[in-house]
Amino acid sequence: MLEQAVSPQQRWNEYGVEYQTHPQNAQFGAHLKVLFLDSRRLWQVLEHLISLAAIGVEKSNNMEIYICGSMPAEYIYGQQRSYWIEQALWLFCYIFPRNPITLPGSEKEKLLAVLEDLLRRYAETGLEFPSNDEVIETLLAASKFGPLARRRLILSLVDQLLEKTASTHLQAEAVYQRSVVLRLRGDITGSNKLLQEFLNRADTATRLQSHSILGLLHLSQATNHAYNFDFLSANKEAKMWMPTESDGTEKQLDVIWSQIHSAGRILKGQGHFQTACLFFERCLQREPLRDSKRHLALAHLADTYIEVDFLQRREIHSQSAGDLLDRAEKLIRPEIENLRSRAPRSKGYRKLLLSLSEIEIRRSQFTAAEHLLMEVSGIYEKLIGPDIIDRLGHIRALIAFARISPLSEAETRWNNALSFGRRYNPLEEEVFTVAFIHLFICVVRLQHGDLEGAKAAVGICRTKPPQFLIPGAGTFLFDDVQCQIELLAGWKLPRHEL
């Protein structure tokens, strides 16, 4: 923090225009500003205090932490504890990046650990958090990452501070972050209601017309519609905002990228795979592109290539069958190898592992697929409070495991996938994915000579169109299970042409 504090910090104004702020503009005390404006003097003072044993240095989480090194220093700190806690907050607000996604994961965690310590100290001393735009901006930036419980705690504090500010763009940012957290928890209805109430306010569109945050609010609502499989509403909502500047600020360009990615996801959800590929490919053409966004687009593109590969293989004289699987592997395997050593806990790594495992299954390379699935399943099992994306990813891994298992283990593995589906989504017993799993259990039982056990699932699948959340669930896997049930039991399910 001290090393960063001597440098200018990047900021964006409410319209998304970038600028730099300097230590003299920070909120901390004048004597600290003098030190941070002269880095040589700052390190001289620290070295002098260390030589006097007034402060000491400890190592924690790969950080050097300065602590009181003597009883007199402890006494002085105790006499002015509240003051120094406040100064620490202002220092944190100055150096914490407003776009922390640019930081390596380890650096983000270190800074967020500092924030957790500050929150604890404020609570212990009974200090009131200042209702200041800089504090709110910092907390909103910090609320974008980490466990959902911590993000909810930070946003609850933001809500209290927003009661004392009239800043519409900060209120909009808070609504956006809360809508994301609600959705990640699985509360699509709550997220939808929150956004609708804010967007329906008479002054929202007028006051935020030139703000990129308005685009993010509409995209969040579009994502909610997509989760509810209302793709027409999702498509309409995603187009509700366009940038006002011809060149576009960095934040506006980020929203445009998200609109393109959202369009790809909507098309994929509708089964328009070939067109969806064009949008995901366009997402990857933007330079520079942050790793998290590149990994997200790569995983979606690879999954969509898998779907298109199936459509090509259905054509009797297709000359390109298999080419897309090769292309998908070339795109994602180098990223996986890089992330395995550099960021094995990242969400992008998990998504790419799932994509590569599906490619291996489609090639009948079941041993390679099993190793990948064991790796990613081990990661999912260690997650605490997985969000809605990781829940789906875990179920996808379990379904893939069941598909490649020997007949003697198949029903157990399919039931395991079903069990986790019910645990993660207890109110969704009749969704397509659950019925889809029941159909495979039915096939296993029919192969064992058991004619009972899947009529409810068949009934659900007769009334619900295929869904494409998991590659193949609405296409090649659904076709396969339909054919097997028809051959084994003579039951016919509706066929949906793409």
Helices and strands as residue ranges (DSSP letters): H 2-5, E 9-12, E 18-21, G 23-25, H 30-36, H 39-51, E 55-60, E 63-68, H 71-79, H 81-95, G 100-102, H 105-125, H 133-142, H 148-162, H 168-184, H 188-199, H 204-207, H 212-227, H 231-238, H 250-269, H 273-285, H 291-314, H 323-342, H 347-362, H 366-382, H 388-403, H 407-424, H 432-447, H 455-463, H 476-489
